């Protein structure tokens, strides 16, 4: 009962003073695929951001109308490895907050739900993962990878550089 009252008081004080309440949380889970330990992407060269080969996956040629640099509009590519396929996208957002918001929006618009969901917003990196989908931000970069099978996503994500 005391914990409920303390939580309620924290919310009231936060609402009154315009602050975000600080509530005790469980320790954070490990970041999926260790993406927080990978190098931060840089620049706007699509050949670096959407490599031709990622582990055992080969990227199909980009459409002729694809820009040579990512911008506010996402750039998409398809990777394959035998029967496994990855639909991949990257967007260079205006700022890191915008990229983190893309992660939140991907969770809200996803039709996938799972008890295996991992989600973290407002962090570096922010991420959303369910068995066949992973979205994440690194600085201003927003990445999206959706696979036809969970094992394909796992293999791809272990090899992706960012």
C-alpha positions as CSV (number, residue, x, y, z in Angstrom):
1,X,0.0,0.0,0.0
2,X,2.8,2.4,0.9
3,X,4.5,1.8,-2.5
4,X,1.2,2.6,-4.3
5,X,0.8,5.8,-2.3
6,X,4.5,6.8,-3.0
7,X,3.9,6.1,-6.8
8,X,0.7,8.2,-6.8
9,X,2.4,11.1,-5.0
10,X,5.4,11.0,-7.5
11,X,2.9,11.3,-10.3
12,X,1.0,14.1,-8.7
13,X,4.2,16.0,-8.0
14,X,5.5,15.4,-11.5
15,X,2.2,16.7,-13.0
16,X,2.3,19.8,-10.7
17,X,6.0,20.7,-11.4
18,X,6.1,19.5,-15.0
19,X,8.7,16.8,-14.4
20,X,8.9,13.2,-15.2
21,X,8.6,11.0,-12.1
22,X,11.6,8.7,-11.4
23,X,10.2,5.3,-10.5
24,X,12.3,2.3,-9.6
25,X,12.5,-0.1,-12.5
26,X,13.9,-3.6,-13.1
27,X,17.5,-3.7,-14.3
28,X,17.7,-3.2,-18.0
29,X,17.8,-6.3,-20.2
30,X,20.8,-6.8,-22.5
31,X,20.5,-4.8,-25.8
32,X,19.5,-7.2,-28.6
33,X,22.4,-8.5,-30.7
34,X,24.8,-6.2,-28.8
35,X,24.0,-3.3,-31.1
36,X,25.1,-0.9,-28.4
37,X,28.6,-2.3,-28.6
38,X,28.9,-1.8,-32.4
39,X,30.5,1.2,-34.1
40,X,28.3,4.2,-34.7
41,X,27.5,4.7,-38.3
42,X,28.7,7.9,-40.0
43,X,28.3,9.7,-43.2
44,X,25.6,9.1,-45.9
45,X,27.3,6.6,-48.2
46,X,24.6,4.0,-49.0
47,X,27.3,1.4,-49.8
48,X,28.4,1.6,-46.2
49,X,25.0,2.0,-44.6
50,X,23.4,-0.8,-46.8
51,X,26.4,-3.1,-47.5
52,X,26.3,-5.4,-50.5
53,X,27.1,-8.4,-48.2
54,X,26.1,-8.9,-44.6
55,X,27.4,-12.2,-43.3
56,X,25.8,-14.8,-45.6
57,X,23.2,-12.4,-47.0
58,X,23.6,-10.7,-50.4
59,X,21.8,-7.5,-51.1
60,X,19.8,-7.2,-54.3
61,X,20.8,-4.2,-56.5
62,X,19.2,-1.0,-55.4
63,X,16.6,0.5,-57.7
64,X,17.9,3.1,-60.1
65,X,15.7,5.7,-58.5
66,X,17.2,5.2,-55.1
67,X,19.1,8.2,-54.0
68,X,22.8,7.9,-53.4
69,X,22.4,9.3,-49.9
70,X,19.8,8.5,-47.2
71,X,17.6,11.4,-46.1
72,X,14.3,12.0,-44.4
73,X,12.7,9.4,-46.7
74,X,13.8,5.8,-45.9
75,X,15.9,3.9,-48.4
76,X,14.9,0.2,-48.7
77,X,16.8,-2.9,-49.8
78,X,16.2,-6.7,-49.9
79,X,18.8,-9.2,-48.8
80,X,18.6,-12.9,-49.4
81,X,20.4,-16.1,-48.5
82,X,18.7,-19.1,-50.1
83,X,15.1,-19.2,-48.8
84,X,15.8,-16.5,-46.2
85,X,15.0,-12.9,-46.9
86,X,15.4,-9.6,-45.1
87,X,13.5,-6.4,-46.0
88,X,15.8,-3.7,-44.8
89,X,15.6,0.1,-44.5
90,X,17.6,3.0,-43.3
91,X,16.7,6.6,-42.7
92,X,18.9,9.6,-41.7
93,X,16.7,11.5,-39.4
94,X,16.9,15.2,-38.6
95,X,18.3,14.4,-35.1
96,X,18.7,11.5,-32.7
97,X,15.4,12.2,-31.0
98,X,13.7,11.9,-34.4
99,X,15.4,8.5,-35.0
100,X,14.4,7.3,-31.5
101,X,10.8,8.4,-32.3
102,X,10.9,6.2,-35.4
103,X,11.6,3.2,-33.1
104,X,8.5,4.1,-31.0
105,X,6.4,4.5,-34.1
106,X,7.5,1.2,-35.5
107,X,6.4,-0.5,-32.3
108,X,3.0,1.3,-32.4
109,X,2.4,0.4,-36.1
110,X,3.7,-3.1,-35.9
111,X,1.1,-5.9,-36.1
112,X,3.5,-8.2,-34.4
113,X,3.3,-9.0,-30.8
114,X,5.2,-11.5,-28.7
115,X,6.1,-12.4,-25.2
116,X,9.7,-12.2,-26.5
117,X,9.4,-8.5,-27.2
118,X,12.4,-6.2,-26.3
119,X,11.8,-2.5,-26.4
120,X,13.7,0.6,-25.2
121,X,12.8,4.1,-26.1
122,X,14.7,7.3,-25.4
123,X,18.0,5.4,-25.0
124,X,21.1,5.1,-27.2
125,X,20.4,2.9,-28.9
126,X,16.6,2.8,-28.9
127,X,15.3,-0.5,-30.2
128,X,12.2,-2.7,-30.8
129,X,12.6,-6.4,-31.3
130,X,10.1,-9.2,-31.8
131,X,11.0,-12.6,-33.4
132,X,11.0,-11.5,-37.1
133,X,11.5,-7.7,-36.8
134,X,14.1,-5.4,-35.4
135,X,14.1,-1.6,-35.5
136,X,16.8,0.5,-33.9
137,X,18.4,3.9,-33.8
138,X,22.1,4.9,-33.6
139,X,22.4,8.6,-33.3
140,X,20.5,10.1,-36.3
141,X,20.2,6.8,-38.1
142,X,17.1,4.6,-38.0
143,X,17.4,1.0,-39.2
144,X,14.7,-1.5,-39.9
145,X,15.1,-5.2,-40.6
146,X,12.1,-7.6,-41.1
147,X,12.7,-11.3,-42.0
148,X,10.6,-14.1,-43.2
149,X,11.9,-16.3,-40.3
150,X,13.3,-15.6,-36.9
151,X,16.5,-17.5,-37.6
152,X,17.1,-15.4,-40.7
153,X,16.8,-12.2,-38.6
154,X,19.1,-13.6,-36.0
155,X,21.8,-14.5,-38.5
156,X,21.5,-11.2,-40.3
157,X,21.6,-9.1,-37.2
158,X,24.6,-10.9,-35.8
159,X,26.5,-9.8,-38.9
160,X,25.2,-6.3,-39.5
161,X,27.9,-3.8,-38.8
162,X,25.8,-1.2,-36.9
